[in-house]
Amino acid sequence: MPITNFQEALPMPESQRATLPLIDVAHGTKLVLMALPKAVEIAPHKAPYPASVQLLTGRIEVLKGSMWIPMAPGERVVLDKDQIHALKAFESSYLLVTHMRD
């Protein structure tokens, strides 16, 4: 069944991120819906596999390496394996995170 209302599928929390795994193929792709409240930041970190962040609603910036990239709904940022990245929400936002595991 398709998700047509993000708030119903994953209510926006007040002070921390919330996630809803949508697809999780063992040793393959994992898709996660994330709710990121306004002013919440995810600290710099890296993943042992490539990933992407696609903004669905709201306004965020993604740190990719040493550059902050502002995002509008519909835009996607691809992150390389082991690349430092972080997130900042300027509005309450929903995003789709894709983990491309081997």
Short mmCIF file of the C-alpha atoms (twelve columns), coordinates in Angstrom:
data_MODEL
# 
_entry.id   MODEL 
# 
loop_
_atom_site.group_PDB 
_atom_site.id 
_atom_site.type_symbol 
_atom_site.label_atom_id 
_atom_site.label_alt_id 
_atom_site.label_comp_id 
_atom_site.label_asym_id 
_atom_site.label_seq_id 
_atom_site.Cartn_x 
_atom_site.Cartn_y 
_atom_site.Cartn_z 
_atom_site.pdbx_PDB_model_num 
ATOM 1   C CA . MET A 1   0.000  0.000  0.000  1 
ATOM 2   C CA . PRO A 2   1.535  3.362  -1.003 1 
ATOM 3   C CA . ILE A 3   2.229  6.038  1.583  1 
ATOM 4   C CA . THR A 4   0.190  9.124  0.740  1 
ATOM 5   C CA . ASN A 5   0.369  10.912 4.102  1 
ATOM 6   C CA . PHE A 6   3.806  11.075 5.740  1 
ATOM 7   C CA . GLN A 7   2.400  12.342 9.064  1 
ATOM 8   C CA . GLU A 8   0.093  9.302  9.320  1 
ATOM 9   C CA . ALA A 9   2.822  6.844  8.342  1 
ATOM 10  C CA . LEU A 10  5.488  8.401  10.594 1 
ATOM 11  C CA . PRO A 11  4.351  11.141 12.988 1 
ATOM 12  C CA . MET A 12  6.796  14.059 13.235 1 
ATOM 13  C CA . PRO A 13  8.542  13.894 16.630 1 
ATOM 14  C CA . GLU A 14  9.295  17.044 18.634 1 
ATOM 15  C CA . SER A 15  13.015 16.867 19.329 1 
ATOM 16  C CA . GLN A 16  14.705 13.949 17.594 1 
ATOM 17  C CA . ARG A 17  14.561 12.072 14.326 1 
ATOM 18  C CA . ALA A 18  12.191 9.178  13.739 1 
ATOM 19  C CA . THR A 19  12.598 6.461  11.124 1 
ATOM 20  C CA . LEU A 20  10.387 3.922  9.410  1 
ATOM 21  C CA . PRO A 21  12.130 1.145  7.425  1 
ATOM 22  C CA . LEU A 22  10.244 0.601  4.157  1 
ATOM 23  C CA . ILE A 23  12.377 -2.040 2.424  1 
ATOM 24  C CA . ASP A 24  15.282 -4.028 3.833  1 
ATOM 25  C CA . VAL A 25  16.820 -6.598 1.502  1 
ATOM 26  C CA . ALA A 26  19.503 -8.623 3.291  1 
ATOM 27  C CA . HIS A 27  22.923 -7.608 1.929  1 
ATOM 28  C CA . GLY A 28  21.152 -5.241 -0.495 1 
ATOM 29  C CA . THR A 29  19.112 -2.064 -0.598 1 
ATOM 30  C CA . LYS A 30  17.497 -0.581 2.499  1 
ATOM 31  C CA . LEU A 31  14.981 2.291  2.155  1 
ATOM 32  C CA . VAL A 32  14.104 4.315  5.238  1 
ATOM 33  C CA . LEU A 33  11.552 7.108  5.628  1 
ATOM 34  C CA . MET A 34  12.925 9.686  8.072  1 
ATOM 35  C CA . ALA A 35  11.101 12.466 9.923  1 
ATOM 36  C CA . LEU A 36  13.479 15.247 10.959 1 
ATOM 37  C CA . PRO A 37  11.960 18.020 13.135 1 
ATOM 38  C CA . LYS A 38  12.940 21.659 12.673 1 
ATOM 39  C CA . ALA A 39  16.324 22.545 14.225 1 
ATOM 40  C CA . VAL A 40  17.366 18.896 14.647 1 
ATOM 41  C CA . GLU A 41  20.839 17.964 13.441 1 
ATOM 42  C CA . ILE A 42  22.408 14.584 12.772 1 
ATOM 43  C CA . ALA A 43  26.093 14.746 13.683 1 
ATOM 44  C CA . PRO A 44  28.816 14.029 11.114 1 
ATOM 45  C CA . HIS A 45  29.289 10.318 10.518 1 
ATOM 46  C CA . LYS A 46  30.049 7.891  7.701  1 
ATOM 47  C CA . ALA A 47  28.586 4.652  6.403  1 
ATOM 48  C CA . PRO A 48  30.482 1.599  5.125  1 
ATOM 49  C CA . TYR A 49  28.420 1.661  1.896  1 
ATOM 50  C CA . PRO A 50  27.078 4.231  -0.601 1 
ATOM 51  C CA . ALA A 51  23.836 5.983  0.342  1 
ATOM 52  C CA . SER A 52  21.535 8.738  -0.853 1 
ATOM 53  C CA . VAL A 53  19.222 11.268 0.752  1 
ATOM 54  C CA . GLN A 54  16.156 12.521 -1.124 1 
ATOM 55  C CA . LEU A 55  14.165 15.363 0.408  1 
ATOM 56  C CA . LEU A 56  10.415 14.765 0.208  1 
ATOM 57  C CA . THR A 57  9.112  17.785 2.170  1 
ATOM 58  C CA . GLY A 58  10.626 20.648 4.161  1 
ATOM 59  C CA . ARG A 59  14.097 22.189 3.964  1 
ATOM 60  C CA . ILE A 60  17.406 20.671 5.011  1 
ATOM 61  C CA . GLU A 61  21.120 20.916 4.342  1 
ATOM 62  C CA . VAL A 62  23.330 17.876 3.866  1 
ATOM 63  C CA . LEU A 63  27.030 17.911 4.672  1 
ATOM 64  C CA . LYS A 64  28.877 15.964 1.968  1 
ATOM 65  C CA . GLY A 65  32.574 15.850 2.792  1 
ATOM 66  C CA . SER A 66  33.353 19.475 3.668  1 
ATOM 67  C CA . MET A 67  30.499 21.155 1.752  1 
ATOM 68  C CA . TRP A 68  26.973 21.918 3.003  1 
ATOM 69  C CA . ILE A 69  24.372 21.389 0.255  1 
ATOM 70  C CA . PRO A 70  20.966 23.080 0.644  1 
ATOM 71  C CA . MET A 71  18.118 20.878 -0.554 1 
ATOM 72  C CA . ALA A 72  14.603 21.542 -1.849 1 
ATOM 73  C CA . PRO A 73  11.864 18.891 -2.067 1 
ATOM 74  C CA . GLY A 74  12.559 16.417 -4.861 1 
ATOM 75  C CA . GLU A 75  16.333 16.870 -4.768 1 
ATOM 76  C CA . ARG A 76  18.708 14.005 -3.980 1 
ATOM 77  C CA . VAL A 77  22.302 13.862 -2.751 1 
ATOM 78  C CA . VAL A 78  24.400 10.732 -3.329 1 
ATOM 79  C CA . LEU A 79  27.005 9.872  -0.702 1 
ATOM 80  C CA . ASP A 80  30.047 7.724  -1.394 1 
ATOM 81  C CA . LYS A 81  31.117 4.801  0.774  1 
ATOM 82  C CA . ASP A 82  32.895 6.049  3.941  1 
ATOM 83  C CA . GLN A 83  32.118 9.714  3.104  1 
ATOM 84  C CA . ILE A 84  31.572 12.054 6.045  1 
ATOM 85  C CA . HIS A 85  28.012 13.392 6.012  1 
ATOM 86  C CA . ALA A 86  25.545 15.120 8.355  1 
ATOM 87  C CA . LEU A 87  22.069 16.688 8.219  1 
ATOM 88  C CA . LYS A 88  20.455 19.908 9.503  1 
ATOM 89  C CA . ALA A 89  16.707 20.587 9.363  1 
ATOM 90  C CA . PHE A 90  15.621 24.208 8.837  1 
ATOM 91  C CA . GLU A 91  11.957 23.123 8.682  1 
ATOM 92  C CA . SER A 92  10.319 19.907 9.824  1 
ATOM 93  C CA . SER A 93  11.166 17.570 6.947  1 
ATOM 94  C CA . TYR A 94  10.542 14.110 5.577  1 
ATOM 95  C CA . LEU A 95  13.281 12.388 3.606  1 
ATOM 96  C CA . LEU A 96  13.994 9.049  2.004  1 
ATOM 97  C CA . VAL A 97  17.354 7.521  2.884  1 
ATOM 98  C CA . THR A 98  18.628 4.738  0.621  1 
ATOM 99  C CA . HIS A 99  21.435 2.487  1.855  1 
ATOM 100 C CA . MET A 100 23.102 0.632  -1.045 1 
ATOM 101 C CA . ARG A 101 24.725 -2.230 0.836  1 
ATOM 102 C CA . ASP A 102 26.681 -4.968 -0.920 1 
# 
